[in-house]
Amino acid sequence: MTFSADEVEDGARAATGLDDFGSPYYREGLERTVEALNTEAELSDMGSVIQHATISNALMQRLKIEDTYARHPEIDNEVVGGPVFVIGLPRTGTTALSQLVAADPQFRSLRMWESQAPTPPPETATQHTDPRIAQAEAGLNMLNDMFPLMKTLYNSEPTASTECQDLMGMSFRTFHFDGAVRVPSYLAWLMDCDMRETYTYHRRVLKLLQWHCPPVLWHLKTPVHMFALDALVEAYPNAKFMWSHRDPAKVMGSVCSLIRYVRSWSSERDDPEELGAEQLDSWAEAVRRAMAFRKHVGEERFSDVAFADLQSDPVNTLRATYESLGLPFSDAAAGSVEQWAAEHKPGARGAHDYELADFGLTPDGVRDRFAEYLDTYDATA
């Protein structure tokens, strides 16, 4: 099954009864995504359904967000606090770090259920009983039933903090699509496209989410921010960053294993050595860009978090991270963080088995690509 940008737009309009997608900026990304899915991704029948649904939902959410703003233009007056972003290579503890920060009541975090469906804007009084929570849980249970290995590979809960790639996906400029299917032409375009409006739309969604559901000091997470930190900081001039570090030679096999599994849901194409080379290129470039950005803007925005420290002493590691960024770490925060850490011990979800060699990579080869990174940061664990 193939589909077109016009077709999925028409479907989103029909499903919502709405017509305004907002700024036309998203359209180029939509067209490039659809073209790559049709010509490169080698989608299975199930893959066509999954990717069509993913694109359709992003368009429907845009329509609903724009409709909400049209009825409540005062939302645009909201001021997004911070945010504090968790970045770092995938599989370096970014999820655990993010969810530890989310346990701190001073922060507003993006939860899975509201990331997938930001409208209607959540309300403080009903944020823990919102029907979208049950819907997200049902979807997650179905996913885990169909693809049971995912429970071991990635910790995901309907009410837990999640990556903000859904928000970037509404502009169709996110590495989420490359993680789901192989789309090299889209990836090549994404590497060098203008990401500024992706982040202003990202901020537009956060304003809507905090409108009736504070606090307004945000914490957010996704490794892909490292590709475009300059554009991110244009949208969020007060942004700060917690950067998690781990030996890339211990990371890349896990990254490739996760992506190989997720891609298998949508395509039967399986070339692990091709995957390994592509992922190594992408993440080496992400780190290069992030390091260059950091040198340019200075150290004040950044705090480094070693994976080994996060595993062995999460509360005091977070306390030190807060201190370096000038953030308060209250007794309430310490108690909440300690409780989360006690309930989510490392390895509790089972072992993730993979071999770096399966993807045509060697430890020395990987470390060579990250030589400057390894010389600069504590990434030996």
Order of alpha helices (4+ residues) and beta strands (2+ residues): alpha-alpha-alpha-beta-alpha-beta-alpha-alpha-alpha-alpha-alpha-alpha-alpha-beta-alpha-beta-alpha-alpha-beta-alpha-alpha-alpha-alpha-alpha
